[in-house]
């Protein structure tokens, strides 16, 4: 059975944090603050808009991937 400290470290890692970042934290409020920071980063990343903004001037364009991100492009001829 895990201790509260171990469980909180596991939660931090489950949220995408690196175990070594919290390995030396032994006070529960410190771990909770680290988890809150990690959760805020995860939430911000999840709500980041990935598709480019479009208007009617973009009619007849297509989406393509450029450098790992979506971008508007002209239809291929």
PDB file of N, CA, C and O in Angstrom:
ATOM      1  N   UNK A   1       0.839  -1.170   0.000  1.00  0.00           N
ATOM      2  CA  UNK A   1       0.000   0.000   0.000  1.00  0.00           C
ATOM      3  C   UNK A   1       0.887   1.237   0.000  1.00  0.00           C
ATOM      4  O   UNK A   1       1.843   1.330   0.770  1.00  0.00           O
ATOM      5  N   UNK A   2       0.554   2.199  -0.885  1.00  0.00           N
ATOM      6  CA  UNK A   2       1.351   3.418  -1.005  1.00  0.00           C
ATOM      7  C   UNK A   2       1.068   4.390   0.133  1.00  0.00           C
ATOM      8  O   UNK A   2      -0.010   4.389   0.728  1.00  0.00           O
ATOM      9  N   UNK A   3       2.058   5.210   0.412  1.00  0.00           N
ATOM     10  CA  UNK A   3       1.850   6.324   1.328  1.00  0.00           C
ATOM     11  C   UNK A   3       1.217   7.471   0.538  1.00  0.00           C
ATOM     12  O   UNK A   3       1.159   7.424  -0.691  1.00  0.00           O
ATOM     13  N   UNK A   4       0.752   8.482   1.235  1.00  0.00           N
ATOM     14  CA  UNK A   4       0.170   9.645   0.566  1.00  0.00           C
ATOM     15  C   UNK A   4       1.200  10.317  -0.328  1.00  0.00           C
ATOM     16  O   UNK A   4       0.874  10.740  -1.437  1.00  0.00           O
ATOM     17  N   UNK A   5       2.427  10.420   0.134  1.00  0.00           N
ATOM     18  CA  UNK A   5       3.502  11.047  -0.655  1.00  0.00           C
ATOM     19  C   UNK A   5       3.716  10.284  -1.959  1.00  0.00           C
ATOM     20  O   UNK A   5       3.820  10.893  -3.024  1.00  0.00           O
ATOM     21  N   UNK A   6       3.782   8.970  -1.882  1.00  0.00           N
ATOM     22  CA  UNK A   6       4.001   8.152  -3.082  1.00  0.00           C
ATOM     23  C   UNK A   6       2.807   8.292  -4.034  1.00  0.00           C
ATOM     24  O   UNK A   6       2.984   8.412  -5.246  1.00  0.00           O
ATOM     25  N   UNK A   7       1.608   8.277  -3.484  1.00  0.00           N
ATOM     26  CA  UNK A   7       0.412   8.418  -4.321  1.00  0.00           C
ATOM     27  C   UNK A   7       0.385   9.771  -5.018  1.00  0.00           C
ATOM     28  O   UNK A   7       0.016   9.855  -6.190  1.00  0.00           O
ATOM     29  N   UNK A   8       0.770  10.829  -4.315  1.00  0.00           N
ATOM     30  CA  UNK A   8       0.802  12.160  -4.934  1.00  0.00           C
ATOM     31  C   UNK A   8       1.886  12.244  -6.007  1.00  0.00           C
ATOM     32  O   UNK A   8       1.679  12.871  -7.046  1.00  0.00           O
ATOM     33  N   UNK A   9       3.021  11.627  -5.769  1.00  0.00           N
ATOM     34  CA  UNK A   9       4.072  11.581  -6.806  1.00  0.00           C
ATOM     35  C   UNK A   9       3.555  10.845  -8.038  1.00  0.00           C
ATOM     36  O   UNK A   9       3.790  11.270  -9.169  1.00  0.00           O
ATOM     37  N   UNK A  10       2.849   9.737  -7.810  1.00  0.00           N
ATOM     38  CA  UNK A  10       2.280   8.976  -8.935  1.00  0.00           C
ATOM     39  C   UNK A  10       1.280   9.811  -9.717  1.00  0.00           C
ATOM     40  O   UNK A  10       1.233   9.743 -10.945  1.00  0.00           O
ATOM     41  N   UNK A  11       0.485  10.596  -9.011  1.00  0.00           N
ATOM     42  CA  UNK A  11      -0.472  11.474  -9.680  1.00  0.00           C
ATOM     43  C   UNK A  11       0.241  12.521 -10.524  1.00  0.00           C
ATOM     44  O   UNK A  11      -0.178  12.807 -11.645  1.00  0.00           O
ATOM     45  N   UNK A  12       1.305  13.089  -9.995  1.00  0.00           N
ATOM     46  CA  UNK A  12       2.105  14.071 -10.739  1.00  0.00           C
ATOM     47  C   UNK A  12       2.616  13.453 -12.045  1.00  0.00           C
ATOM     48  O   UNK A  12       2.538  14.072 -13.106  1.00  0.00           O
ATOM     49  N   UNK A  13       3.131  12.250 -11.954  1.00  0.00           N
ATOM     50  CA  UNK A  13       3.653  11.560 -13.146  1.00  0.00           C
ATOM     51  C   UNK A  13       2.516  11.223 -14.109  1.00  0.00           C
ATOM     52  O   UNK A  13       2.684  11.335 -15.323  1.00  0.00           O
ATOM     53  N   UNK A  14       1.364  10.814 -13.585  1.00  0.00           N
ATOM     54  CA  UNK A  14       0.218  10.493 -14.441  1.00  0.00           C
ATOM     55  C   UNK A  14      -0.255  11.712 -15.217  1.00  0.00           C
ATOM     56  O   UNK A  14      -0.826  11.578 -16.300  1.00  0.00           O
ATOM     57  N   UNK A  15      -0.021  12.900 -14.670  1.00  0.00           N
ATOM     58  CA  UNK A  15      -0.391  14.142 -15.362  1.00  0.00           C
ATOM     59  C   UNK A  15       0.689  14.590 -16.358  1.00  0.00           C
ATOM     60  O   UNK A  15       0.575  15.652 -16.970  1.00  0.00           O
ATOM     61  N   UNK A  16       1.720  13.783 -16.510  1.00  0.00           N
ATOM     62  CA  UNK A  16       2.749  14.086 -17.500  1.00  0.00           C
ATOM     63  C   UNK A  16       4.017  14.674 -16.934  1.00  0.00           C
ATOM     64  O   UNK A  16       4.930  15.004 -17.691  1.00  0.00           O
ATOM     65  N   UNK A  17       4.104  14.817 -15.625  1.00  0.00           N
ATOM     66  CA  UNK A  17       5.314  15.350 -15.008  1.00  0.00           C
ATOM     67  C   UNK A  17       6.397  14.285 -14.918  1.00  0.00           C
ATOM     68  O   UNK A  17       6.113  13.091 -15.013  1.00  0.00           O
ATOM     69  N   UNK A  18       7.624  14.716 -14.735  1.00  0.00           N
ATOM     70  CA  UNK A  18       8.757  13.799 -14.596  1.00  0.00           C
ATOM     71  C   UNK A  18       8.944  13.443 -13.120  1.00  0.00           C
ATOM     72  O   UNK A  18       8.957  14.320 -12.256  1.00  0.00           O
ATOM     73  N   UNK A  19       9.086  12.155 -12.847  1.00  0.00           N
ATOM     74  CA  UNK A  19       9.218  11.684 -11.463  1.00  0.00           C
ATOM     75  C   UNK A  19      10.358  12.373 -10.731  1.00  0.00           C
ATOM     76  O   UNK A  19      10.250  12.662  -9.539  1.00  0.00           O
ATOM     77  N   UNK A  20      11.443  12.634 -11.433  1.00  0.00           N
ATOM     78  CA  UNK A  20      12.599  13.256 -10.777  1.00  0.00           C
ATOM     79  C   UNK A  20      12.318  14.686 -10.326  1.00  0.00           C
ATOM     80  O   UNK A  20      13.006  15.201  -9.444  1.00  0.00           O
ATOM     81  N   UNK A  21      11.315  15.333 -10.922  1.00  0.00           N
ATOM     82  CA  UNK A  21      10.966  16.703 -10.526  1.00  0.00           C
ATOM     83  C   UNK A  21      10.390  16.772  -9.112  1.00  0.00           C
ATOM     84  O   UNK A  21      10.519  17.790  -8.432  1.00  0.00           O
ATOM     85  N   UNK A  22       9.759  15.689  -8.679  1.00  0.00           N
ATOM     86  CA  UNK A  22       9.138  15.685  -7.351  1.00  0.00           C
ATOM     87  C   UNK A  22       9.739  14.643  -6.415  1.00  0.00           C
ATOM     88  O   UNK A  22       9.218  14.412  -5.324  1.00  0.00           O
ATOM     89  N   UNK A  23      10.818  14.021  -6.834  1.00  0.00           N
ATOM     90  CA  UNK A  23      11.423  12.949  -6.043  1.00  0.00           C
ATOM     91  C   UNK A  23      11.857  13.409  -4.651  1.00  0.00           C
ATOM     92  O   UNK A  23      11.810  12.626  -3.702  1.00  0.00           O
ATOM     93  N   UNK A  24      12.272  14.651  -4.520  1.00  0.00           N
ATOM     94  CA  UNK A  24      12.755  15.142  -3.231  1.00  0.00           C
ATOM     95  C   UNK A  24      11.699  15.881  -2.425  1.00  0.00           C
ATOM     96  O   UNK A  24      11.984  16.351  -1.324  1.00  0.00           O
ATOM     97  N   UNK A  25      10.494  15.991  -2.948  1.00  0.00           N
ATOM     98  CA  UNK A  25       9.428  16.655  -2.204  1.00  0.00           C
ATOM     99  C   UNK A  25       8.840  15.671  -1.192  1.00  0.00           C
ATOM    100  O   UNK A  25       8.431  14.570  -1.561  1.00  0.00           O
ATOM    101  N   UNK A  26       8.798  16.062   0.073  1.00  0.00           N
ATOM    102  CA  UNK A  26       8.305  15.172   1.120  1.00  0.00           C
ATOM    103  C   UNK A  26       7.176  15.807   1.937  1.00  0.00           C
ATOM    104  O   UNK A  26       6.623  15.166   2.830  1.00  0.00           O
ATOM    105  N   UNK A  27       6.839  17.046   1.639  1.00  0.00           N
ATOM    106  CA  UNK A  27       5.765  17.730   2.342  1.00  0.00           C
ATOM    107  C   UNK A  27       4.550  17.730   1.422  1.00  0.00           C
ATOM    108  O   UNK A  27       4.634  18.168   0.275  1.00  0.00           O
ATOM    109  N   UNK A  28       3.430  17.243   1.922  1.00  0.00           N
ATOM    110  CA  UNK A  28       2.223  17.077   1.104  1.00  0.00           C
ATOM    111  C   UNK A  28       1.806  18.368   0.397  1.00  0.00           C
ATOM    112  O   UNK A  28       1.523  18.315  -0.800  1.00  0.00           O
ATOM    113  N   UNK A  29       1.752  19.533   1.071  1.00  0.00           N
ATOM    114  CA  UNK A  29       1.366  20.750   0.347  1.00  0.00           C
ATOM    115  C   UNK A  29       2.308  21.084  -0.816  1.00  0.00           C
ATOM    116  O   UNK A  29       1.865  21.613  -1.835  1.00  0.00           O
ATOM    117  N   UNK A  30       3.597  20.780  -0.671  1.00  0.00           N
ATOM    118  CA  UNK A  30       4.529  21.023  -1.778  1.00  0.00           C
ATOM    119  C   UNK A  30       4.185  20.145  -2.979  1.00  0.00           C
ATOM    120  O   UNK A  30       4.228  20.607  -4.120  1.00  0.00           O
ATOM    121  N   UNK A  31       3.849  18.896  -2.729  1.00  0.00           N
ATOM    122  CA  UNK A  31       3.460  17.998  -3.818  1.00  0.00           C
ATOM    123  C   UNK A  31       2.144  18.434  -4.446  1.00  0.00           C
ATOM    124  O   UNK A  31       1.993  18.389  -5.667  1.00  0.00           O
ATOM    125  N   UNK A  32       1.198  18.852  -3.624  1.00  0.00           N
ATOM    126  CA  UNK A  32      -0.084  19.316  -4.162  1.00  0.00           C
ATOM    127  C   UNK A  32       0.125  20.551  -5.039  1.00  0.00           C
ATOM    128  O   UNK A  32      -0.509  20.673  -6.087  1.00  0.00           O
ATOM    129  N   UNK A  33       0.989  21.453  -4.633  1.00  0.00           N
ATOM    130  CA  UNK A  33       1.283  22.635  -5.461  1.00  0.00           C
ATOM    131  C   UNK A  33       1.943  22.235  -6.775  1.00  0.00           C
ATOM    132  O   UNK A  33       1.637  22.815  -7.817  1.00  0.00           O
ATOM    133  N   UNK A  34       2.837  21.261  -6.743  1.00  0.00           N
ATOM    134  CA  UNK A  34       3.471  20.782  -7.974  1.00  0.00           C
ATOM    135  C   UNK A  34       2.427  20.152  -8.895  1.00  0.00           C
ATOM    136  O   UNK A  34       2.463  20.352 -10.109  1.00  0.00           O
ATOM    137  N   UNK A  35       1.501  19.393  -8.318  1.00  0.00           N
ATOM    138  CA  UNK A  35       0.428  18.774  -9.100  1.00  0.00           C
ATOM    139  C   UNK A  35      -0.468  19.850  -9.711  1.00  0.00           C
ATOM    140  O   UNK A  35      -0.866  19.746 -10.871  1.00  0.00           O
ATOM    141  N   UNK A  36      -0.781  20.873  -8.935  1.00  0.00           N
ATOM    142  CA  UNK A  36      -1.627  21.961  -9.448  1.00  0.00           C
ATOM    143  C   UNK A  36      -0.966  22.655 -10.630  1.00  0.00           C
ATOM    144  O   UNK A  36      -1.629  22.975 -11.617  1.00  0.00           O
ATOM    145  N   UNK A  37       0.327  22.886 -10.534  1.00  0.00           N
ATOM    146  CA  UNK A  37       1.061  23.516 -11.631  1.00  0.00           C
ATOM    147  C   UNK A  37       1.054  22.618 -12.867  1.00  0.00           C
ATOM    148  O   UNK A  37       0.822  23.085 -13.982  1.00  0.00           O
ATOM    149  N   UNK A  38       1.309  21.324 -12.658  1.00  0.00           N
ATOM    150  CA  UNK A  38       1.319  20.371 -13.771  1.00  0.00           C
ATOM    151  C   UNK A  38      -0.070  20.284 -14.399  1.00  0.00           C
ATOM    152  O   UNK A  38      -0.191  20.247 -15.623  1.00  0.00           O
ATOM    153  N   UNK A  39      -1.107  20.251 -13.585  1.00  0.00           N
ATOM    154  CA  UNK A  39      -2.476  20.168 -14.106  1.00  0.00           C
ATOM    155  C   UNK A  39      -2.829  21.410 -14.912  1.00  0.00           C
ATOM    156  O   UNK A  39      -3.517  21.318 -15.928  1.00  0.00           O
ATOM    157  N   UNK A  40      -2.360  22.572 -14.464  1.00  0.00           N
ATOM    158  CA  UNK A  40      -2.621  23.810 -15.207  1.00  0.00           C
ATOM    159  C   UNK A  40      -1.945  23.763 -16.573  1.00  0.00           C
ATOM    160  O   UNK A  40      -2.514  24.225 -17.563  1.00  0.00           O
ATOM    161  N   UNK A  41      -0.741  23.211 -16.634  1.00  0.00           N
ATOM    162  CA  UNK A  41      -0.038  23.093 -17.915  1.00  0.00           C
ATOM    163  C   UNK A  41      -0.766  22.126 -18.843  1.00  0.00           C
ATOM    164  O   UNK A  41      -0.884  22.382 -20.041  1.00  0.00           O
ATOM    165  N   UNK A  42      -1.251  21.021 -18.294  1.00  0.00           N
ATOM    166  CA  UNK A  42      -1.988  20.042 -19.096  1.00  0.00           C
ATOM    167  C   UNK A  42      -3.270  20.670 -19.630  1.00  0.00           C
ATOM    168  O   UNK A  42      -3.615  20.484 -20.797  1.00  0.00           O
ATOM    169  N   UNK A  43      -3.971  21.407 -18.783  1.00  0.00           N
ATOM    170  CA  UNK A  43      -5.217  22.060 -19.197  1.00  0.00           C
ATOM    171  C   UNK A  43      -4.953  23.099 -20.275  1.00  0.00           C
ATOM    172  O   UNK A  43      -5.695  23.183 -21.254  1.00  0.00           O
ATOM    173  N   UNK A  44      -3.900  23.890 -20.101  1.00  0.00           N
ATOM    174  CA  UNK A  44      -3.572  24.909 -21.100  1.00  0.00           C
ATOM    175  C   UNK A  44      -3.239  24.258 -22.440  1.00  0.00           C
ATOM    176  O   UNK A  44      -3.659  24.743 -23.490  1.00  0.00           O
ATOM    177  N   UNK A  45      -2.495  23.173 -22.405  1.00  0.00           N
ATOM    178  CA  UNK A  45      -2.137  22.487 -23.646  1.00  0.00           C
ATOM    179  C   UNK A  45      -3.366  21.883 -24.314  1.00  0.00           C
ATOM    180  O   UNK A  45      -3.464  21.866 -25.541  1.00  0.00           O
ATOM    181  N   UNK A  46      -4.304  21.388 -23.508  1.00  0.00           N
ATOM    182  CA  UNK A  46      -5.503  20.764 -24.063  1.00  0.00           C
ATOM    183  C   UNK A  46      -6.447  21.780 -24.676  1.00  0.00           C
ATOM    184  O   UNK A  46      -7.215  21.442 -25.576  1.00  0.00           O
ATOM    185  N   UNK A  47      -6.404  23.005 -24.211  1.00  0.00           N
ATOM    186  CA  UNK A  47      -7.316  24.009 -24.736  1.00  0.00           C
ATOM    187  C   UNK A  47      -6.666  24.916 -25.772  1.00  0.00           C
ATOM    188  O   UNK A  47      -7.293  25.858 -26.259  1.00  0.00           O
ATOM    189  N   UNK A  48      -5.409  24.633 -26.111  1.00  0.00           N
ATOM    190  CA  UNK A  48      -4.727  25.426 -27.112  1.00  0.00           C
ATOM    191  C   UNK A  48      -5.350  25.184 -28.478  1.00  0.00           C
ATOM    192  O   UNK A  48      -5.536  24.039 -28.889  1.00  0.00           O
ATOM    193  N   UNK A  49      -5.669  26.254 -29.171  1.00  0.00           N
ATOM    194  CA  UNK A  49      -6.272  26.165 -30.492  1.00  0.00           C
ATOM    195  C   UNK A  49      -5.210  25.704 -31.482  1.00  0.00           C
ATOM    196  O   UNK A  49      -4.142  26.306 -31.586  1.00  0.00           O
ATOM    197  N   UNK A  50      -5.509  24.647 -32.197  1.00  0.00           N
ATOM    198  CA  UNK A  50      -4.534  24.100 -33.131  1.00  0.00           C
ATOM    199  C   UNK A  50      -4.822  24.482 -34.578  1.00  0.00           C
ATOM    200  O   UNK A  50      -3.892  24.643 -35.369  1.00  0.00           O
ATOM    201  N   UNK A  51      -6.082  24.629 -34.932  1.00  0.00           N
ATOM    202  CA  UNK A  51      -6.419  24.953 -36.317  1.00  0.00           C
ATOM    203  C   UNK A  51      -6.284  26.449 -36.562  1.00  0.00           C
ATOM    204  O   UNK A  51      -6.566  27.246 -35.668  1.00  0.00           O
ATOM    205  N   UNK A  52      -5.855  26.845 -37.762  1.00  0.00           N
ATOM    206  CA  UNK A  52      -5.721  28.272 -38.062  1.00  0.00           C
ATOM    207  C   UNK A  52      -7.091  28.939 -38.187  1.00  0.00           C
ATOM    208  O   UNK A  52      -8.071  28.291 -38.552  1.00  0.00           O
ATOM    209  N   UNK A  53      -7.151  30.208 -37.888  1.00  0.00           N
ATOM    210  CA  UNK A  53      -8.387  30.971 -38.077  1.00  0.00           C
ATOM    211  C   UNK A  53      -8.657  31.116 -39.565  1.00  0.00           C
ATOM    212  O   UNK A  53      -7.729  31.227 -40.367  1.00  0.00           O
ATOM    213  N   UNK A  54      -9.924  31.113 -39.924  1.00  0.00           N
ATOM    214  CA  UNK A  54     -10.291  31.259 -41.333  1.00  0.00           C
ATOM    215  C   UNK A  54     -11.388  32.300 -41.491  1.00  0.00           C
ATOM    216  O   UNK A  54     -12.135  32.583 -40.555  1.00  0.00           O
ATOM    217  N   UNK A  55     -11.472  32.858 -42.680  1.00  0.00           N
ATOM    218  CA  UNK A  55     -12.544  33.782 -43.049  1.00  0.00           C
ATOM    219  C   UNK A  55     -13.030  33.387 -44.434  1.00  0.00           C
ATOM    220  O   UNK A  55     -12.537  32.423 -45.020  1.00  0.00           O
ATOM    221  N   UNK A  56     -13.991  34.126 -44.954  1.00  0.00           N
ATOM    222  CA  UNK A  56     -14.502  33.814 -46.287  1.00  0.00           C
ATOM    223  C   UNK A  56     -13.435  33.973 -47.367  1.00  0.00           C
ATOM    224  O   UNK A  56     -13.554  33.384 -48.441  1.00  0.00           O
ATOM    225  N   UNK A  57     -12.410  34.749 -47.102  1.00  0.00           N
ATOM    226  CA  UNK A  57     -11.327  34.881 -48.096  1.00  0.00           C
ATOM    227  C   UNK A  57     -10.532  33.585 -48.226  1.00  0.00           C
ATOM    228  O   UNK A  57      -9.743  33.432 -49.159  1.00  0.00           O
ATOM    229  N   UNK A  58     -10.734  32.665 -47.310  1.00  0.00           N
ATOM    230  CA  UNK A  58     -10.038  31.379 -47.364  1.00  0.00           C
ATOM    231  C   UNK A  58     -10.852  30.293 -48.075  1.00  0.00           C
ATOM    232  O   UNK A  58     -10.436  29.136 -48.125  1.00  0.00           O
ATOM    233  N   UNK A  59     -12.009  30.668 -48.621  1.00  0.00           N
ATOM    234  CA  UNK A  59     -12.805  29.688 -49.375  1.00  0.00           C
ATOM    235  C   UNK A  59     -11.934  29.033 -50.439  1.00  0.00           C
ATOM    236  O   UNK A  59     -11.088  29.681 -51.055  1.00  0.00           O
ATOM    237  N   UNK A  60     -12.155  27.747 -50.642  1.00  0.00           N
ATOM    238  CA  UNK A  60     -11.442  26.932 -51.633  1.00  0.00           C
ATOM    239  C   UNK A  60     -10.000  26.634 -51.246  1.00  0.00           C
ATOM    240  O   UNK A  60      -9.229  26.170 -52.086  1.00  0.00           O
ATOM    241  N   UNK A  61      -9.619  26.883 -50.018  1.00  0.00           N
ATOM    242  CA  UNK A  61      -8.285  26.492 -49.545  1.00  0.00           C
ATOM    243  C   UNK A  61      -8.414  25.171 -48.803  1.00  0.00           C
ATOM    244  O   UNK A  61      -9.520  24.739 -48.478  1.00  0.00           O
ATOM    245  N   UNK A  62      -7.297  24.543 -48.541  1.00  0.00           N
ATOM    246  CA  UNK A  62      -7.269  23.277 -47.820  1.00  0.00           C
ATOM    247  C   UNK A  62      -6.332  23.410 -46.618  1.00  0.00           C
ATOM    248  O   UNK A  62      -5.536  24.344 -46.524  1.00  0.00           O
ATOM    249  N   UNK A  63      -6.453  22.453 -45.711  1.00  0.00           N
ATOM    250  CA  UNK A  63      -5.519  22.401 -44.588  1.00  0.00           C
ATOM    251  C   UNK A  63      -4.394  21.441 -44.930  1.00  0.00           C
ATOM    252  O   UNK A  63      -4.614  20.397 -45.544  1.00  0.00           O
ATOM    253  N   UNK A  64      -3.207  21.803 -44.532  1.00  0.00           N
ATOM    254  CA  UNK A  64      -2.045  20.954 -44.717  1.00  0.00           C
ATOM    255  C   UNK A  64      -1.190  21.056 -43.456  1.00  0.00           C
ATOM    256  O   UNK A  64      -1.361  21.983 -42.666  1.00  0.00           O
ATOM    257  N   UNK A  65      -0.299  20.138 -43.270  1.00  0.00           N
ATOM    258  CA  UNK A  65       0.570  20.171 -42.097  1.00  0.00           C
ATOM    259  C   UNK A  65       1.922  20.743 -42.505  1.00  0.00           C
ATOM    260  O   UNK A  65       2.554  20.275 -43.452  1.00  0.00           O
ATOM    261  N   UNK A  66       2.353  21.773 -41.764  1.00  0.00           N
ATOM    262  CA  UNK A  66       3.642  22.413 -42.002  1.00  0.00           C
ATOM    263  C   UNK A  66       4.370  22.479 -40.661  1.00  0.00           C
ATOM    264  O   UNK A  66       3.874  23.085 -39.711  1.00  0.00           O
ATOM    265  N   UNK A  67       5.527  21.866 -40.587  1.00  0.00           N
ATOM    266  CA  UNK A  67       6.325  21.837 -39.359  1.00  0.00           C
ATOM    267  C   UNK A  67       5.514  21.312 -38.172  1.00  0.00           C
ATOM    268  O   UNK A  67       5.642  21.815 -37.056  1.00  0.00           O
ATOM    269  N   UNK A  68       4.689  20.311 -38.416  1.00  0.00           N
ATOM    270  CA  UNK A  68       3.933  19.680 -37.350  1.00  0.00           C
ATOM    271  C   UNK A  68       2.689  20.426 -36.898  1.00  0.00           C
ATOM    272  O   UNK A  68       2.088  20.058 -35.889  1.00  0.00           O
ATOM    273  N   UNK A  69       2.282  21.482 -37.633  1.00  0.00           N
ATOM    274  CA  UNK A  69       1.088  22.233 -37.280  1.00  0.00           C
ATOM    275  C   UNK A  69       0.216  22.428 -38.502  1.00  0.00           C
ATOM    276  O   UNK A  69       0.701  22.445 -39.634  1.00  0.00           O
ATOM    277  N   UNK A  70      -1.091  22.577 -38.258  1.00  0.00           N
ATOM    278  CA  UNK A  70      -2.007  22.819 -39.362  1.00  0.00           C
ATOM    279  C   UNK A  70      -1.799  24.209 -39.937  1.00  0.00           C
ATOM    280  O   UNK A  70      -1.554  25.170 -39.208  1.00  0.00           O
ATOM    281  N   UNK A  71      -1.903  24.299 -41.271  1.00  0.00           N
ATOM    282  CA  UNK A  71      -1.747  25.580 -41.961  1.00  0.00           C
ATOM    283  C   UNK A  71      -2.676  25.593 -43.172  1.00  0.00           C
ATOM    284  O   UNK A  71      -3.004  24.541 -43.720  1.00  0.00           O
ATOM    285  N   UNK A  72      -3.093  26.771 -43.580  1.00  0.00           N
ATOM    286  CA  UNK A  72      -3.925  26.931 -44.776  1.00  0.00           C
ATOM    287  C   UNK A  72      -3.025  26.847 -46.005  1.00  0.00           C
ATOM    288  O   UNK A  72      -1.865  27.259 -45.974  1.00  0.00           O
ATOM    289  N   UNK A  73      -3.584  26.304 -47.091  1.00  0.00           N
ATOM    290  CA  UNK A  73      -2.818  26.210 -48.342  1.00  0.00           C
ATOM    291  C   UNK A  73      -3.793  26.265 -49.513  1.00  0.00           C
ATOM    292  O   UNK A  73      -4.985  25.995 -49.366  1.00  0.00           O
ATOM    293  N   UNK A  74      -3.263  26.618 -50.668  1.00  0.00           N
ATOM    294  CA  UNK A  74      -4.058  26.592 -51.891  1.00  0.00           C
ATOM    295  C   UNK A  74      -4.254  25.160 -52.321  1.00  0.00           C
ATOM    296  O   UNK A  74      -3.431  24.292 -52.028  1.00  0.00           O
ATOM    297  N   UNK A  75      -5.359  24.911 -53.024  1.00  0.00           N
ATOM    298  CA  UNK A  75      -5.594  23.582 -53.569  1.00  0.00           C
ATOM    299  C   UNK A  75      -4.486  23.237 -54.554  1.00  0.00           C
ATOM    300  O   UNK A  75      -4.045  24.096 -55.318  1.00  0.00           O
ATOM    301  N   UNK A  76      -4.036  21.999 -54.544  1.00  0.00           N
ATOM    302  CA  UNK A  76      -3.021  21.619 -55.539  1.00  0.00           C
ATOM    303  C   UNK A  76      -3.619  21.663 -56.940  1.00  0.00           C
ATOM    304  O   UNK A  76      -4.803  21.390 -57.134  1.00  0.00           O
ATOM    305  N   UNK A  77      -2.798  22.003 -57.887  1.00  0.00           N
ATOM    306  CA  UNK A  77      -3.305  22.068 -59.272  1.00  0.00           C
ATOM    307  C   UNK A  77      -3.050  20.795 -60.018  1.00  0.00           C
ATOM    308  O   UNK A  77      -3.412  20.684 -61.189  1.00  0.00           O
TER     309      UNK A  77
END
